[in-house]
């Protein structure tokens, strides 16, 4: 596939814009980027007619396909709220790729999503990064697991208070997380000792939950902490520092109030959703100014929909509102492309238009932040999905 006559917004480190350029995709990857003219007819050619091309957009926190369109209990597979610590749960086992919102995501130019379990459990399970095109989740995976989901604050408190069981306080939530991490840390250390000297040591008895959490200790994936209030954000930081694990803050509703204390304490913040109501006390500081303030304080920031809290097709609208409320435009574009991919640990695959990365693109006549604009074409893995 060759895409020609196109203005390329690469979103790479140099933030290059290649006017009147072309892209060659081969076997699903970007093989070449250049400036016109390009005259070969050896491949299928898509003439963009002078339009603008961006990397496929990335929504760094969703529950897409886990809380399904137009369904209640029958399509609700995001929260296993019968047991508070469930790191063994895998998102990919609960996602329905035929849910109608996948096609709506595609038509909005969103080609990659992080799909997470819900936030009822202090430790909820394993997050997956997937493409939004396909019929079988196994063929859509970019990285699984890509992170482990933790939750602090009101959600676990309210769910388990109704069940009259622990945890019903923030202290108990943190204590249960620490206990699980301590057991997993010991399990990880015992495994490491055995693997380095198998003749004199035995592997610990297999435990699926500990196996999942071990990936935090070898640094291959981060912890994603659902946290709205400032004190919950700092609890996430405190626990992460205690155990030496990488931390990403999900939501960070009061993050803009604590930038001076939060800088360099986490990998970044997945900011949002802010196109929603203040439905509970810990959202009282909710504001669309937050991602702009956070990014201006040099804390990596991705804008998220938290679908279905905000329907996923409004991701670019969320970013546009953030710009209206003070976020620098390039930072907002990065928040749904390269920065989002980096915070998800998948920037080697998606998030920018660079040689060797996945050939995922979205083409616009004009500005993706213009509410009257919509994608004119979407490509995933070099395949034209619609135009």
N, C-alpha and C positions, 0 to 999 in steps of 0.2 A: 504494500500500500504506500502510495506517495500522496502527500497532501501538499499542494502548491498554491502560490499566490495568497499567502497568509501572513499576517503579522503575529509573530511568536512571542508571547509573554512567558519567558522560560521559568520565572520564579526561582532561579538558581541563586547561588551565593552572591553573584555579581548583579543579580536582578536584570539580566540582559533582556532587551527587547530587540528582536530581529525583524526589521520591516521587510515586507515583500519577500518572505522566505519560503523554505520548503522543509518538510520532514519525511524521511524514509523510515518506514516500519517494516521489520522482517521478523517472522516467528514470534510475534507479539511484543517485540522490544524495539526501542528507538535505535536505529542503526546510524542515521546521519541527520544532521541539521545544517542548513546552509541558506545562502541568499540566492534568489532567482538570478538568471534563468535556469530552469531545469527542463530539459527537453526529451529525456528518455521515455519511451513508451513500452518498456519491458514489463512494467508492473501496472496494477490497477491504480488509476489516478483519480484523486478527489480534488477538484478545483474549488478552492475556498472563495474565490472571487474578491480577494482583498479584505476578507473578514479577519477577526481577531481570534487567536487560539490560546487557550490556557491549559495548564495541567488539569486532569479530572479532579473535581473537588473532593475533599476529604472531610467527613464529619467524624470527629474524634471521640464522640460518646453518644451512642444511641442504644435503643432496645428494639431495633428494627427486626420484624419477624418474630419477636418474642411476645409482644402485646399486639395481637393481630387486628387488622382493619375490620371494624364492624362486629367484633366478637367480644364476649365477656369471658367467663371462666373457660369456655372451650378453647379459646385462643390465648389464654394467659399462662405463659410458661416461663415468666421471668423471675419469679420469687418462690423459692422452696422454703416457705416460712414455718416449717414444722421443726426445724433444727437450726440454731443460730450460727453454727460454724460449719460451712460446707465448701471448702476449697476444692474438693474433688469434682464438683459439678462443672461440666463443659458447656459453654454457650452453644457450640455447634450442634449439640444434641437437642436444643430447644428452639432452633430457628426454622421457620417455614419460608424458603426462598420464593414460594409462589404467592406469598402475601402481596396484596396490591400495591403496598407502599414501595416495594422494590422498583416497580416500573415508574412510579412517581419520582423516586429518587433519581433514576436514570434520566428522566426527561428534564430534571432540574440540573443536570450536569454533575451529579454526585456519583462518582465511580467507585469510591472506597469508603467503607464505614468500619468503625469499631463497634461491635455489638457486645453489650455487657449484660450480665444478670442484673436484677433490680437491687434495691437498697434496703431490703428488710433485714438482711443478715449482717452482723459484724464482719464476717468473711463470707462472701456470696458465691465465689466461683471464678472460673477462668474466662477472661475476655478474649474475643477473636477479632482479627482484622480480616475483612472479606471484601471481595468485589460485589457490586450490586447487580451483576448480570449473570444469570445461570439458573438451572433448575435443580441442581444437586449441590448442597453446601460444600461437600468435599472438593468439588472442582472450582470453588469460588474463593478458597482460603488463601490469604497472603501469609498470615502467621497465626498459629493457634497452638498454645496460648500466647497471647501478646502481652498480657498483664493479668494480675490477680485483683479482683474487686473487693475492696473493704468499704464499710459504711460506718459513719459516726453520726451522732446527733439524734434528731427527733424520730427518724423512720424506724430504726431498730427499737428505740424506747417505746414507741406507741404500739408497735406490732406485738412485742412480747409482754408489755403491760396488759394488753387485752387477753393474753394467754395466761397471765398470772405466773410468769416464770422469768428467770434471769435471761437477758439483762433488761432492767427497767431504769437504769441510771447510766450516765456517761462513764462513771467509774467502772461499772460492770462491763460495758462494751469494751473499754480499753483493756480491762483485765482479761477478758476472754480472748482478745486478739493476742495479747502478750503470751498467754498460756499456750495458744496454738503455735505461735511463732517459736517459742522456746522449745517445744517438743520437736518441731520441724528442724530447728537449728541443730539439736542433738542428733536427730536422724541423719541430717546432712553430714555432720562431722563423723558419725560412725560409718556412714557409707564411704566417705573420703578416706578414712583410715584403712578400711577393708580393701578398697581399690588400690591403695598404695602398698599394701602388704597383705595380700589375700591368703598367704600360707598361715599366718598367725592370727587372723581376725575373721569374724563372720559378719555377713551382711545383717543389718537389723531386719526384723520381721516386716514384710512388705506392708506399706500403708499408702493408699491412694491419695489421701489428703496431704500427707507429708511429702509425697512425691511432687505434688503440684507446688507446694510452698518452697521446696528445695530450689526451684528456679529463681526465686528471689535472692537466695544466698549465693548462687553462682553468678549473679548479675545479668543473666540472660534476658530477664524481663523485670519491669518495675511493678510496684504496688500502685494501684489507682484508688485513692481514698476519696469517697463521697464525703464532702464536708462543706457546710454552708457558713456556719458561724466562725468568727475568728478564733475562739478558743478550741473549736474542733479542728480547725486547720493546724493549729499548733500542736494538738495532740497527735495528729498524723505525722507531723515533723518529728515530734519527740520519740514516737515509737520507731519511726524509720531510722533515726540516728542511733537509738539504743541497739538496733539489730543490724545496722550497716546495710540497709536495703535502699534502693532507689525509689523515690516517691514522686508521684504526680497527683496534684489536687484536682478533683472533679467538682465542678460548680464554683467553689470559692466565692460565694456570693458576697462575703465581707472581705475578700482579698484586697480590694482597692483601699480599704481602711488601714491595712497593715503592711503595705509594700516595703517600708523601711526595715521592718523586722523580718519580713519573709524572703527578701532577696537572697539568693544563693542557698536557700534552705530546701528547695525542691527543684525538680527538673522543670516544672512549669505548671500553669493552670489551664484547665479546660473550662472556659468561661461560658456560663449560661445554664439553663435557658433564661433569657430575660424578656422574651415575648410571651409572658405568662403572668398570671396574677400572683399576688403575695398570699398564697394559700395556707401558710402556716407561720408561726412566730419567727422561725429562723430565716425567713425570707424578707424580713422587714426592711433590710438595707438594699434590696434588689434594685438595680438601676442599669440601663443600657450604657451608662458612662464607664462601667467597671472595666471591660476589656481594654479600653483606651488608656485608662489610668494605669492599669497593671503593665501593659506593654511599654508605656512611656517610662516606667521604672525598670526597664530592662529585664523583666521577668517573662520568659517565653509564654505566649498566650495563643491558644486556639479557641475559636468560637464554635459552640456546639448547639444542637437543637435539643438534645436529650429526647429525641423522638420516642414516644408520641406526645411528650409534654408540649413541644412545638413541632408541628408536622415537618418531616424532613425536607420537603420540597421548598421550605422557606429559609434554608441555610444562607443563601446569598442575601436574602432580605435582612436576616439578622446581622450579617456583616455590614450591609449598607447602613443600617440604623446605628451600628457602632461608629461608623465613619461620621454620620450626621451628629453624633454625640461626642465627637472629639478624637476618635481613633485615627491615626495616620493611615491613609488609604493603602499604601503598600503593606503595612503591618496587617491590615484587615484582610487583604488578599492572601498574604502568607498564613494568616490564621485559619484559612480553609484549604490551604495547599501545603507549602513546604514546612511551616512550623507545626501544623497539625500532624503531618507525616513523621516529623522528627520526634514529637512527644509520644507518638504511638510506636516508635521503634521500627518504622517501616520506610524510612527515607531512602533506603537503598533501592526501593522498588517504585515508589510513587511520590507525588508531591511537587515535582518539578519536571521540566522538559529538558532532559539531558541524555546524552548517548548512553545506552546500556540499560536505561530504566524502562519500565512498562509503558507501552504505547497507549496511554489513557489520556484522552483529550476532550475538551469541550469548546465548541466554536460559537462565537457571538457576532452579530452584526455590529454591536456597539459595546457598551459598558455593562458587565454582569451585575453591577450595583444599581443600574437603572431599573426601577420597578416595572417599566413598560417593556423591558427586553426579556427574551427567553432564548435558550440555546437553539441554535440552528442545526447542530449536529453533535453527536456524542460518539466517541470511539472508546472501546475497551480492548486491551491487548491487540491493538492494531486493527480491530474489526469495527466497521461502521455499524453501530447499533440502531441509530435512526438519523434521519435528516429530513 
